[in-house]
Amino acid sequence: MGRPTRARPRVEVTTGESVRIMRELQGMTQAELAAACGIPQATISSIETGRVNLGIERARKLAVALRCHPAVLAFPGWQVDSAA
């Protein structure tokens, strides 16, 4: 048995922050994302700031435009329990 190691700190990410992070990783502005997915820029801003819920249909549209799986946006903190 080895010495115990400290757990790494986790950063909690909201769905809105997940959308913003993925958008920025793609090098897109909110206006460019809006044009790519058909969701108004004001709605994207509201999603990113947590004033509007993401929702499954919006997650699907945004995921297509951001080239990621909708779960990346809708469930950013999800972890599979390795004991399950």
PDB file of N, CA, C and O in Angstrom:
ATOM      1  N   MET A   1       0.827  -1.187   0.000  1.00  0.00           N
ATOM      2  CA  MET A   1       0.000   0.000   0.000  1.00  0.00           C
ATOM      3  C   MET A   1       0.871   1.249   0.000  1.00  0.00           C
ATOM      4  O   MET A   1       1.837   1.336   0.758  1.00  0.00           O
ATOM      5  N   GLY A   2       0.538   2.200  -0.834  1.00  0.00           N
ATOM      6  CA  GLY A   2       1.273   3.454  -0.898  1.00  0.00           C
ATOM      7  C   GLY A   2       0.656   4.513  -0.006  1.00  0.00           C
ATOM      8  O   GLY A   2      -0.374   4.305   0.635  1.00  0.00           O
ATOM      9  N   ARG A   3       1.306   5.626   0.011  1.00  0.00           N
ATOM     10  CA  ARG A   3       0.779   6.758   0.786  1.00  0.00           C
ATOM     11  C   ARG A   3      -0.463   7.326   0.115  1.00  0.00           C
ATOM     12  O   ARG A   3      -0.538   7.385  -1.113  1.00  0.00           O
ATOM     13  N   PRO A   4      -1.436   7.744   0.917  1.00  0.00           N
ATOM     14  CA  PRO A   4      -2.619   8.363   0.310  1.00  0.00           C
ATOM     15  C   PRO A   4      -2.240   9.696  -0.341  1.00  0.00           C
ATOM     16  O   PRO A   4      -1.355  10.413   0.126  1.00  0.00           O
ATOM     17  N   THR A   5      -2.929   9.993  -1.414  1.00  0.00           N
ATOM     18  CA  THR A   5      -2.695  11.265  -2.091  1.00  0.00           C
ATOM     19  C   THR A   5      -3.914  12.141  -1.933  1.00  0.00           C
ATOM     20  O   THR A   5      -5.034  11.658  -1.771  1.00  0.00           O
ATOM     21  N   ARG A   6      -3.679  13.430  -1.984  1.00  0.00           N
ATOM     22  CA  ARG A   6      -4.793  14.377  -1.878  1.00  0.00           C
ATOM     23  C   ARG A   6      -5.637  14.346  -3.142  1.00  0.00           C
ATOM     24  O   ARG A   6      -5.126  14.203  -4.253  1.00  0.00           O
ATOM     25  N   ALA A   7      -6.924  14.483  -2.945  1.00  0.00           N
ATOM     26  CA  ALA A   7      -7.833  14.556  -4.092  1.00  0.00           C
ATOM     27  C   ALA A   7      -7.641  15.888  -4.798  1.00  0.00           C
ATOM     28  O   ALA A   7      -7.357  16.907  -4.169  1.00  0.00           O
ATOM     29  N   ARG A   8      -7.799  15.865  -6.094  1.00  0.00           N
ATOM     30  CA  ARG A   8      -7.730  17.104  -6.870  1.00  0.00           C
ATOM     31  C   ARG A   8      -9.006  17.905  -6.657  1.00  0.00           C
ATOM     32  O   ARG A   8     -10.099  17.340  -6.630  1.00  0.00           O
ATOM     33  N   PRO A   9      -8.870  19.221  -6.505  1.00  0.00           N
ATOM     34  CA  PRO A   9     -10.092  20.034  -6.369  1.00  0.00           C
ATOM     35  C   PRO A   9     -10.892  19.997  -7.664  1.00  0.00           C
ATOM     36  O   PRO A   9     -10.326  19.980  -8.757  1.00  0.00           O
ATOM     37  N   ARG A  10     -12.214  19.984  -7.529  1.00  0.00           N
ATOM     38  CA  ARG A  10     -13.100  19.987  -8.691  1.00  0.00           C
ATOM     39  C   ARG A  10     -13.728  21.350  -8.853  1.00  0.00           C
ATOM     40  O   ARG A  10     -14.059  22.018  -7.874  1.00  0.00           O
ATOM     41  N   VAL A  11     -13.885  21.744 -10.062  1.00  0.00           N
ATOM     42  CA  VAL A  11     -14.558  23.001 -10.367  1.00  0.00           C
ATOM     43  C   VAL A  11     -15.942  22.653 -10.889  1.00  0.00           C
ATOM     44  O   VAL A  11     -16.076  21.898 -11.852  1.00  0.00           O
ATOM     45  N   GLU A  12     -16.955  23.193 -10.262  1.00  0.00           N
ATOM     46  CA  GLU A  12     -18.324  22.970 -10.731  1.00  0.00           C
ATOM     47  C   GLU A  12     -18.611  23.916 -11.890  1.00  0.00           C
ATOM     48  O   GLU A  12     -18.338  25.114 -11.807  1.00  0.00           O
ATOM     49  N   VAL A  13     -19.154  23.379 -12.953  1.00  0.00           N
ATOM     50  CA  VAL A  13     -19.477  24.153 -14.154  1.00  0.00           C
ATOM     51  C   VAL A  13     -20.973  24.058 -14.383  1.00  0.00           C
ATOM     52  O   VAL A  13     -21.535  22.963 -14.383  1.00  0.00           O
ATOM     53  N   THR A  14     -21.617  25.193 -14.578  1.00  0.00           N
ATOM     54  CA  THR A  14     -23.050  25.203 -14.869  1.00  0.00           C
ATOM     55  C   THR A  14     -23.262  24.896 -16.354  1.00  0.00           C
ATOM     56  O   THR A  14     -22.318  24.890 -17.144  1.00  0.00           O
ATOM     57  N   THR A  15     -24.517  24.641 -16.710  1.00  0.00           N
ATOM     58  CA  THR A  15     -24.814  24.402 -18.127  1.00  0.00           C
ATOM     59  C   THR A  15     -24.481  25.631 -18.961  1.00  0.00           C
ATOM     60  O   THR A  15     -23.946  25.505 -20.062  1.00  0.00           O
ATOM     61  N   GLY A  16     -24.788  26.803 -18.453  1.00  0.00           N
ATOM     62  CA  GLY A  16     -24.475  28.035 -19.180  1.00  0.00           C
ATOM     63  C   GLY A  16     -22.989  28.228 -19.380  1.00  0.00           C
ATOM     64  O   GLY A  16     -22.544  28.631 -20.455  1.00  0.00           O
ATOM     65  N   GLU A  17     -22.213  27.937 -18.329  1.00  0.00           N
ATOM     66  CA  GLU A  17     -20.762  28.041 -18.441  1.00  0.00           C
ATOM     67  C   GLU A  17     -20.226  27.020 -19.436  1.00  0.00           C
ATOM     68  O   GLU A  17     -19.271  27.295 -20.162  1.00  0.00           O
ATOM     69  N   SER A  18     -20.837  25.852 -19.468  1.00  0.00           N
ATOM     70  CA  SER A  18     -20.434  24.821 -20.424  1.00  0.00           C
ATOM     71  C   SER A  18     -20.655  25.304 -21.856  1.00  0.00           C
ATOM     72  O   SER A  18     -19.803  25.096 -22.720  1.00  0.00           O
ATOM     73  N   VAL A  19     -21.786  25.943 -22.109  1.00  0.00           N
ATOM     74  CA  VAL A  19     -22.062  26.493 -23.447  1.00  0.00           C
ATOM     75  C   VAL A  19     -21.012  27.545 -23.794  1.00  0.00           C
ATOM     76  O   VAL A  19     -20.467  27.538 -24.898  1.00  0.00           O
ATOM     77  N   ARG A  20     -20.725  28.448 -22.857  1.00  0.00           N
ATOM     78  CA  ARG A  20     -19.747  29.510 -23.102  1.00  0.00           C
ATOM     79  C   ARG A  20     -18.356  28.920 -23.362  1.00  0.00           C
ATOM     80  O   ARG A  20     -17.666  29.341 -24.291  1.00  0.00           O
ATOM     81  N   ILE A  21     -17.954  27.961 -22.555  1.00  0.00           N
ATOM     82  CA  ILE A  21     -16.638  27.340 -22.719  1.00  0.00           C
ATOM     83  C   ILE A  21     -16.515  26.680 -24.088  1.00  0.00           C
ATOM     84  O   ILE A  21     -15.523  26.874 -24.791  1.00  0.00           O
ATOM     85  N   MET A  22     -17.529  25.896 -24.464  1.00  0.00           N
ATOM     86  CA  MET A  22     -17.486  25.223 -25.767  1.00  0.00           C
ATOM     87  C   MET A  22     -17.490  26.240 -26.912  1.00  0.00           C
ATOM     88  O   MET A  22     -16.793  26.056 -27.909  1.00  0.00           O
ATOM     89  N   ARG A  23     -18.267  27.298 -26.768  1.00  0.00           N
ATOM     90  CA  ARG A  23     -18.307  28.344 -27.799  1.00  0.00           C
ATOM     91  C   ARG A  23     -16.936  28.996 -27.945  1.00  0.00           C
ATOM     92  O   ARG A  23     -16.442  29.183 -29.057  1.00  0.00           O
ATOM     93  N   GLU A  24     -16.333  29.334 -26.823  1.00  0.00           N
ATOM     94  CA  GLU A  24     -15.024  29.973 -26.870  1.00  0.00           C
ATOM     95  C   GLU A  24     -13.945  29.027 -27.409  1.00  0.00           C
ATOM     96  O   GLU A  24     -13.040  29.461 -28.122  1.00  0.00           O
ATOM     97  N   LEU A  25     -14.039  27.744 -27.073  1.00  0.00           N
ATOM     98  CA  LEU A  25     -13.086  26.772 -27.624  1.00  0.00           C
ATOM     99  C   LEU A  25     -13.184  26.676 -29.141  1.00  0.00           C
ATOM    100  O   LEU A  25     -12.199  26.389 -29.821  1.00  0.00           O
ATOM    101  N   GLN A  26     -14.388  26.919 -29.665  1.00  0.00           N
ATOM    102  CA  GLN A  26     -14.589  26.900 -31.117  1.00  0.00           C
ATOM    103  C   GLN A  26     -14.199  28.240 -31.748  1.00  0.00           C
ATOM    104  O   GLN A  26     -14.204  28.375 -32.972  1.00  0.00           O
ATOM    105  N   GLY A  27     -13.861  29.231 -30.913  1.00  0.00           N
ATOM    106  CA  GLY A  27     -13.492  30.553 -31.422  1.00  0.00           C
ATOM    107  C   GLY A  27     -14.668  31.322 -31.979  1.00  0.00           C
ATOM    108  O   GLY A  27     -14.512  32.136 -32.888  1.00  0.00           O
ATOM    109  N   MET A  28     -15.866  31.062 -31.428  1.00  0.00           N
ATOM    110  CA  MET A  28     -17.078  31.703 -31.939  1.00  0.00           C
ATOM    111  C   MET A  28     -17.562  32.804 -30.996  1.00  0.00           C
ATOM    112  O   MET A  28     -17.415  32.709 -29.777  1.00  0.00           O
ATOM    113  N   THR A  29     -18.137  33.842 -31.583  1.00  0.00           N
ATOM    114  CA  THR A  29     -18.845  34.845 -30.801  1.00  0.00           C
ATOM    115  C   THR A  29     -20.272  34.342 -30.584  1.00  0.00           C
ATOM    116  O   THR A  29     -20.699  33.376 -31.216  1.00  0.00           O
ATOM    117  N   GLN A  30     -20.996  34.998 -29.696  1.00  0.00           N
ATOM    118  CA  GLN A  30     -22.405  34.640 -29.512  1.00  0.00           C
ATOM    119  C   GLN A  30     -23.178  34.854 -30.802  1.00  0.00           C
ATOM    120  O   GLN A  30     -24.057  34.059 -31.134  1.00  0.00           O
ATOM    121  N   ALA A  31     -22.868  35.907 -31.527  1.00  0.00           N
ATOM    122  CA  ALA A  31     -23.573  36.191 -32.788  1.00  0.00           C
ATOM    123  C   ALA A  31     -23.295  35.092 -33.821  1.00  0.00           C
ATOM    124  O   ALA A  31     -24.202  34.681 -34.544  1.00  0.00           O
ATOM    125  N   GLU A  32     -22.059  34.622 -33.891  1.00  0.00           N
ATOM    126  CA  GLU A  32     -21.725  33.555 -34.828  1.00  0.00           C
ATOM    127  C   GLU A  32     -22.421  32.250 -34.451  1.00  0.00           C
ATOM    128  O   GLU A  32     -22.900  31.521 -35.319  1.00  0.00           O
ATOM    129  N   LEU A  33     -22.472  31.962 -33.151  1.00  0.00           N
ATOM    130  CA  LEU A  33     -23.171  30.757 -32.701  1.00  0.00           C
ATOM    131  C   LEU A  33     -24.658  30.866 -33.003  1.00  0.00           C
ATOM    132  O   LEU A  33     -25.281  29.896 -33.434  1.00  0.00           O
ATOM    133  N   ALA A  34     -25.225  32.044 -32.776  1.00  0.00           N
ATOM    134  CA  ALA A  34     -26.648  32.263 -33.067  1.00  0.00           C
ATOM    135  C   ALA A  34     -26.946  32.001 -34.540  1.00  0.00           C
ATOM    136  O   ALA A  34     -27.943  31.359 -34.871  1.00  0.00           O
ATOM    137  N   ALA A  35     -26.089  32.493 -35.416  1.00  0.00           N
ATOM    138  CA  ALA A  35     -26.281  32.282 -36.854  1.00  0.00           C
ATOM    139  C   ALA A  35     -26.146  30.802 -37.210  1.00  0.00           C
ATOM    140  O   ALA A  35     -26.840  30.311 -38.101  1.00  0.00           O
ATOM    141  N   ALA A  36     -25.258  30.093 -36.519  1.00  0.00           N
ATOM    142  CA  ALA A  36     -25.015  28.686 -36.837  1.00  0.00           C
ATOM    143  C   ALA A  36     -26.120  27.760 -36.345  1.00  0.00           C
ATOM    144  O   ALA A  36     -26.336  26.692 -36.918  1.00  0.00           O
ATOM    145  N   CYS A  37     -26.825  28.166 -35.277  1.00  0.00           N
ATOM    146  CA  CYS A  37     -27.812  27.238 -34.709  1.00  0.00           C
ATOM    147  C   CYS A  37     -29.255  27.744 -34.778  1.00  0.00           C
ATOM    148  O   CYS A  37     -30.184  26.982 -34.509  1.00  0.00           O
ATOM    149  N   GLY A  38     -29.453  29.000 -35.128  1.00  0.00           N
ATOM    150  CA  GLY A  38     -30.811  29.532 -35.235  1.00  0.00           C
ATOM    151  C   GLY A  38     -31.432  29.962 -33.914  1.00  0.00           C
ATOM    152  O   GLY A  38     -32.629  30.242 -33.852  1.00  0.00           O
ATOM    153  N   ILE A  39     -30.638  30.016 -32.871  1.00  0.00           N
ATOM    154  CA  ILE A  39     -31.123  30.507 -31.571  1.00  0.00           C
ATOM    155  C   ILE A  39     -30.694  31.967 -31.460  1.00  0.00           C
ATOM    156  O   ILE A  39     -29.524  32.269 -31.693  1.00  0.00           O
ATOM    157  N   PRO A  40     -31.595  32.881 -31.116  1.00  0.00           N
ATOM    158  CA  PRO A  40     -31.220  34.297 -31.042  1.00  0.00           C
ATOM    159  C   PRO A  40     -30.039  34.537 -30.098  1.00  0.00           C
ATOM    160  O   PRO A  40     -29.897  33.866 -29.076  1.00  0.00           O
ATOM    161  N   GLN A  41     -29.199  35.505 -30.461  1.00  0.00           N
ATOM    162  CA  GLN A  41     -28.024  35.830 -29.661  1.00  0.00           C
ATOM    163  C   GLN A  41     -28.416  36.207 -28.240  1.00  0.00           C
ATOM    164  O   GLN A  41     -27.718  35.840 -27.295  1.00  0.00           O
ATOM    165  N   ALA A  42     -29.507  36.923 -28.069  1.00  0.00           N
ATOM    166  CA  ALA A  42     -29.953  37.316 -26.729  1.00  0.00           C
ATOM    167  C   ALA A  42     -30.283  36.086 -25.882  1.00  0.00           C
ATOM    168  O   ALA A  42     -30.028  36.076 -24.678  1.00  0.00           O
ATOM    169  N   THR A  43     -30.841  35.065 -26.500  1.00  0.00           N
ATOM    170  CA  THR A  43     -31.157  33.822 -25.782  1.00  0.00           C
ATOM    171  C   THR A  43     -29.876  33.097 -25.403  1.00  0.00           C
ATOM    172  O   THR A  43     -29.769  32.566 -24.297  1.00  0.00           O
ATOM    173  N   ILE A  44     -28.904  33.067 -26.303  1.00  0.00           N
ATOM    174  CA  ILE A  44     -27.618  32.439 -25.985  1.00  0.00           C
ATOM    175  C   ILE A  44     -26.964  33.161 -24.809  1.00  0.00           C
ATOM    176  O   ILE A  44     -26.427  32.518 -23.906  1.00  0.00           O
ATOM    177  N   SER A  45     -27.006  34.477 -24.816  1.00  0.00           N
ATOM    178  CA  SER A  45     -26.468  35.250 -23.697  1.00  0.00           C
ATOM    179  C   SER A  45     -27.178  34.894 -22.399  1.00  0.00           C
ATOM    180  O   SER A  45     -26.537  34.732 -21.361  1.00  0.00           O
ATOM    181  N   SER A  46     -28.490  34.774 -22.455  1.00  0.00           N
ATOM    182  CA  SER A  46     -29.273  34.432 -21.268  1.00  0.00           C
ATOM    183  C   SER A  46     -28.982  33.013 -20.782  1.00  0.00           C
ATOM    184  O   SER A  46     -28.988  32.761 -19.577  1.00  0.00           O
ATOM    185  N   ILE A  47     -28.730  32.097 -21.695  1.00  0.00           N
ATOM    186  CA  ILE A  47     -28.362  30.728 -21.321  1.00  0.00           C
ATOM    187  C   ILE A  47     -27.009  30.743 -20.623  1.00  0.00           C
ATOM    188  O   ILE A  47     -26.831  30.122 -19.575  1.00  0.00           O
ATOM    189  N   GLU A  48     -26.060  31.458 -21.213  1.00  0.00           N
ATOM    190  CA  GLU A  48     -24.706  31.489 -20.659  1.00  0.00           C
ATOM    191  C   GLU A  48     -24.661  32.130 -19.275  1.00  0.00           C
ATOM    192  O   GLU A  48     -23.816  31.765 -18.457  1.00  0.00           O
ATOM    193  N   THR A  49     -25.540  33.063 -19.005  1.00  0.00           N
ATOM    194  CA  THR A  49     -25.546  33.731 -17.700  1.00  0.00           C
ATOM    195  C   THR A  49     -26.519  33.088 -16.717  1.00  0.00           C
ATOM    196  O   THR A  49     -26.643  33.543 -15.580  1.00  0.00           O
ATOM    197  N   GLY A  50     -27.213  32.031 -17.149  1.00  0.00           N
ATOM    198  CA  GLY A  50     -28.101  31.306 -16.251  1.00  0.00           C
ATOM    199  C   GLY A  50     -29.482  31.900 -16.065  1.00  0.00           C
ATOM    200  O   GLY A  50     -30.226  31.470 -15.183  1.00  0.00           O
ATOM    201  N   ARG A  51     -29.836  32.881 -16.880  1.00  0.00           N
ATOM    202  CA  ARG A  51     -31.171  33.492 -16.766  1.00  0.00           C
ATOM    203  C   ARG A  51     -32.237  32.670 -17.486  1.00  0.00           C
ATOM    204  O   ARG A  51     -33.424  32.789 -17.185  1.00  0.00           O
ATOM    205  N   VAL A  52     -31.811  31.831 -18.442  1.00  0.00           N
ATOM    206  CA  VAL A  52     -32.721  30.978 -19.202  1.00  0.00           C
ATOM    207  C   VAL A  52     -32.194  29.553 -19.137  1.00  0.00           C
ATOM    208  O   VAL A  52     -30.993  29.323 -19.272  1.00  0.00           O
ATOM    209  N   ASN A  53     -33.094  28.595 -18.929  1.00  0.00           N
ATOM    210  CA  ASN A  53     -32.694  27.188 -18.912  1.00  0.00           C
ATOM    211  C   ASN A  53     -32.301  26.734 -20.314  1.00  0.00           C
ATOM    212  O   ASN A  53     -32.866  27.184 -21.311  1.00  0.00           O
ATOM    213  N   LEU A  54     -31.334  25.846 -20.368  1.00  0.00           N
ATOM    214  CA  LEU A  54     -30.848  25.353 -21.650  1.00  0.00           C
ATOM    215  C   LEU A  54     -31.920  24.545 -22.377  1.00  0.00           C
ATOM    216  O   LEU A  54     -32.253  24.860 -23.519  1.00  0.00           O
ATOM    217  N   GLY A  55     -32.452  23.539 -21.755  1.00  0.00           N
ATOM    218  CA  GLY A  55     -33.474  22.698 -22.387  1.00  0.00           C
ATOM    219  C   GLY A  55     -32.874  21.741 -23.400  1.00  0.00           C
ATOM    220  O   GLY A  55     -31.816  22.005 -23.971  1.00  0.00           O
ATOM    221  N   ILE A  56     -33.550  20.642 -23.613  1.00  0.00           N
ATOM    222  CA  ILE A  56     -33.042  19.584 -24.484  1.00  0.00           C
ATOM    223  C   ILE A  56     -32.963  20.023 -25.951  1.00  0.00           C
ATOM    224  O   ILE A  56     -31.961  19.769 -26.618  1.00  0.00           O
ATOM    225  N   GLU A  57     -34.001  20.671 -26.448  1.00  0.00           N
ATOM    226  CA  GLU A  57     -34.008  21.080 -27.856  1.00  0.00           C
ATOM    227  C   GLU A  57     -32.916  22.110 -28.134  1.00  0.00           C
ATOM    228  O   GLU A  57     -32.231  22.024 -29.153  1.00  0.00           O
ATOM    229  N   ARG A  58     -32.748  23.075 -27.243  1.00  0.00           N
ATOM    230  CA  ARG A  58     -31.666  24.057 -27.425  1.00  0.00           C
ATOM    231  C   ARG A  58     -30.306  23.370 -27.322  1.00  0.00           C
ATOM    232  O   ARG A  58     -29.394  23.681 -28.088  1.00  0.00           O
ATOM    233  N   ALA A  59     -30.166  22.435 -26.375  1.00  0.00           N
ATOM    234  CA  ALA A  59     -28.904  21.711 -26.225  1.00  0.00           C
ATOM    235  C   ALA A  59     -28.558  20.978 -27.518  1.00  0.00           C
ATOM    236  O   ALA A  59     -27.401  20.961 -27.939  1.00  0.00           O
ATOM    237  N   ARG A  60     -29.562  20.374 -28.142  1.00  0.00           N
ATOM    238  CA  ARG A  60     -29.329  19.652 -29.394  1.00  0.00           C
ATOM    239  C   ARG A  60     -28.856  20.599 -30.497  1.00  0.00           C
ATOM    240  O   ARG A  60     -27.884  20.308 -31.195  1.00  0.00           O
ATOM    241  N   LYS A  61     -29.545  21.734 -30.654  1.00  0.00           N
ATOM    242  CA  LYS A  61     -29.172  22.702 -31.692  1.00  0.00           C
ATOM    243  C   LYS A  61     -27.778  23.275 -31.447  1.00  0.00           C
ATOM    244  O   LYS A  61     -26.974  23.395 -32.371  1.00  0.00           O
ATOM    245  N   LEU A  62     -27.503  23.627 -30.188  1.00  0.00           N
ATOM    246  CA  LEU A  62     -26.194  24.182 -29.858  1.00  0.00           C
ATOM    247  C   LEU A  62     -25.091  23.146 -30.054  1.00  0.00           C
ATOM    248  O   LEU A  62     -24.005  23.474 -30.532  1.00  0.00           O
ATOM    249  N   ALA A  63     -25.368  21.898 -29.686  1.00  0.00           N
ATOM    250  CA  ALA A  63     -24.368  20.836 -29.822  1.00  0.00           C
ATOM    251  C   ALA A  63     -23.985  20.608 -31.275  1.00  0.00           C
ATOM    252  O   ALA A  63     -22.815  20.374 -31.580  1.00  0.00           O
ATOM    253  N   VAL A  64     -24.955  20.675 -32.170  1.00  0.00           N
ATOM    254  CA  VAL A  64     -24.651  20.511 -33.599  1.00  0.00           C
ATOM    255  C   VAL A  64     -23.715  21.633 -34.050  1.00  0.00           C
ATOM    256  O   VAL A  64     -22.721  21.387 -34.733  1.00  0.00           O
ATOM    257  N   ALA A  65     -24.043  22.866 -33.661  1.00  0.00           N
ATOM    258  CA  ALA A  65     -23.235  24.018 -34.068  1.00  0.00           C
ATOM    259  C   ALA A  65     -21.857  23.998 -33.408  1.00  0.00           C
ATOM    260  O   ALA A  65     -20.881  24.462 -33.998  1.00  0.00           O
ATOM    261  N   LEU A  66     -21.771  23.461 -32.181  1.00  0.00           N
ATOM    262  CA  LEU A  66     -20.505  23.436 -31.451  1.00  0.00           C
ATOM    263  C   LEU A  66     -19.736  22.129 -31.632  1.00  0.00           C
ATOM    264  O   LEU A  66     -18.663  21.947 -31.057  1.00  0.00           O
ATOM    265  N   ARG A  67     -20.294  21.217 -32.437  1.00  0.00           N
ATOM    266  CA  ARG A  67     -19.654  19.935 -32.744  1.00  0.00           C
ATOM    267  C   ARG A  67     -19.303  19.154 -31.482  1.00  0.00           C
ATOM    268  O   ARG A  67     -18.169  18.712 -31.296  1.00  0.00           O
ATOM    269  N   CYS A  68     -20.307  18.998 -30.620  1.00  0.00           N
ATOM    270  CA  CYS A  68     -20.122  18.199 -29.411  1.00  0.00           C
ATOM    271  C   CYS A  68     -21.421  17.442 -29.131  1.00  0.00           C
ATOM    272  O   CYS A  68     -22.439  17.684 -29.780  1.00  0.00           O
ATOM    273  N   HIS A  69     -21.380  16.549 -28.187  1.00  0.00           N
ATOM    274  CA  HIS A  69     -22.582  15.805 -27.801  1.00  0.00           C
ATOM    275  C   HIS A  69     -23.444  16.708 -26.915  1.00  0.00           C
ATOM    276  O   HIS A  69     -22.902  17.444 -26.091  1.00  0.00           O
ATOM    277  N   PRO A  70     -24.770  16.671 -27.065  1.00  0.00           N
ATOM    278  CA  PRO A  70     -25.637  17.511 -26.233  1.00  0.00           C
ATOM    279  C   PRO A  70     -25.415  17.317 -24.729  1.00  0.00           C
ATOM    280  O   PRO A  70     -25.607  18.252 -23.951  1.00  0.00           O
ATOM    281  N   ALA A  71     -25.017  16.122 -24.320  1.00  0.00           N
ATOM    282  CA  ALA A  71     -24.786  15.868 -22.897  1.00  0.00           C
ATOM    283  C   ALA A  71     -23.641  16.705 -22.344  1.00  0.00           C
ATOM    284  O   ALA A  71     -23.630  17.030 -21.157  1.00  0.00           O
ATOM    285  N   VAL A  72     -22.682  17.057 -23.188  1.00  0.00           N
ATOM    286  CA  VAL A  72     -21.575  17.906 -22.749  1.00  0.00           C
ATOM    287  C   VAL A  72     -22.119  19.250 -22.269  1.00  0.00           C
ATOM    288  O   VAL A  72     -21.602  19.833 -21.316  1.00  0.00           O
ATOM    289  N   LEU A  73     -23.152  19.727 -22.927  1.00  0.00           N
ATOM    290  CA  LEU A  73     -23.754  21.013 -22.572  1.00  0.00           C
ATOM    291  C   LEU A  73     -24.786  20.870 -21.461  1.00  0.00           C
ATOM    292  O   LEU A  73     -24.823  21.682 -20.536  1.00  0.00           O
ATOM    293  N   ALA A  74     -25.614  19.852 -21.549  1.00  0.00           N
ATOM    294  CA  ALA A  74     -26.738  19.708 -20.623  1.00  0.00           C
ATOM    295  C   ALA A  74     -26.339  19.143 -19.261  1.00  0.00           C
ATOM    296  O   ALA A  74     -26.981  19.447 -18.256  1.00  0.00           O
ATOM    297  N   PHE A  75     -25.284  18.323 -19.218  1.00  0.00           N
ATOM    298  CA  PHE A  75     -24.864  17.679 -17.966  1.00  0.00           C
ATOM    299  C   PHE A  75     -23.366  17.848 -17.753  1.00  0.00           C
ATOM    300  O   PHE A  75     -22.638  16.855 -17.752  1.00  0.00           O
ATOM    301  N   PRO A  76     -22.880  19.086 -17.572  1.00  0.00           N
ATOM    302  CA  PRO A  76     -21.440  19.308 -17.516  1.00  0.00           C
ATOM    303  C   PRO A  76     -20.735  18.656 -16.327  1.00  0.00           C
ATOM    304  O   PRO A  76     -19.544  18.358 -16.421  1.00  0.00           O
ATOM    305  N   GLY A  77     -21.423  18.429 -15.230  1.00  0.00           N
ATOM    306  CA  GLY A  77     -20.783  17.851 -14.055  1.00  0.00           C
ATOM    307  C   GLY A  77     -20.962  16.362 -13.917  1.00  0.00           C
ATOM    308  O   GLY A  77     -20.557  15.785 -12.908  1.00  0.00           O
ATOM    309  N   TRP A  78     -21.551  15.729 -14.896  1.00  0.00           N
ATOM    310  CA  TRP A  78     -21.881  14.304 -14.808  1.00  0.00           C
ATOM    311  C   TRP A  78     -20.618  13.467 -14.750  1.00  0.00           C
ATOM    312  O   TRP A  78     -19.687  13.666 -15.530  1.00  0.00           O
ATOM    313  N   GLN A  79     -20.598  12.531 -13.820  1.00  0.00           N
ATOM    314  CA  GLN A  79     -19.493  11.574 -13.735  1.00  0.00           C
ATOM    315  C   GLN A  79     -20.086  10.185 -13.560  1.00  0.00           C
ATOM    316  O   GLN A  79     -21.030   9.995 -12.793  1.00  0.00           O
ATOM    317  N   VAL A  80     -19.541   9.240 -14.258  1.00  0.00           N
ATOM    318  CA  VAL A  80     -19.984   7.865 -14.111  1.00  0.00           C
ATOM    319  C   VAL A  80     -19.311   7.292 -12.870  1.00  0.00           C
ATOM    320  O   VAL A  80     -18.091   7.367 -12.724  1.00  0.00           O
ATOM    321  N   ASP A  81     -20.104   6.729 -11.991  1.00  0.00           N
ATOM    322  CA  ASP A  81     -19.567   6.111 -10.778  1.00  0.00           C
ATOM    323  C   ASP A  81     -18.889   4.811 -11.162  1.00  0.00           C
ATOM    324  O   ASP A  81     -19.535   3.898 -11.676  1.00  0.00           O
ATOM    325  N   SER A  82     -17.605   4.723 -10.920  1.00  0.00           N
ATOM    326  CA  SER A  82     -16.859   3.523 -11.332  1.00  0.00           C
ATOM    327  C   SER A  82     -17.287   2.284 -10.569  1.00  0.00           C
ATOM    328  O   SER A  82     -17.019   1.167 -11.011  1.00  0.00           O
ATOM    329  N   ALA A  83     -17.953   2.459  -9.421  1.00  0.00           N
ATOM    330  CA  ALA A  83     -18.410   1.307  -8.632  1.00  0.00           C
ATOM    331  C   ALA A  83     -19.740   0.752  -9.154  1.00  0.00           C
ATOM    332  O   ALA A  83     -20.159  -0.331  -8.746  1.00  0.00           O
ATOM    333  N   ALA A  84     -20.391   1.473 -10.034  1.00  0.00           N
ATOM    334  CA  ALA A  84     -21.723   1.056 -10.506  1.00  0.00           C
ATOM    335  C   ALA A  84     -21.650  -0.072 -11.490  1.00  0.00           C
ATOM    336  O   ALA A  84     -22.683  -0.533 -11.977  1.00  0.00           O
TER     337      ALA A  84
END
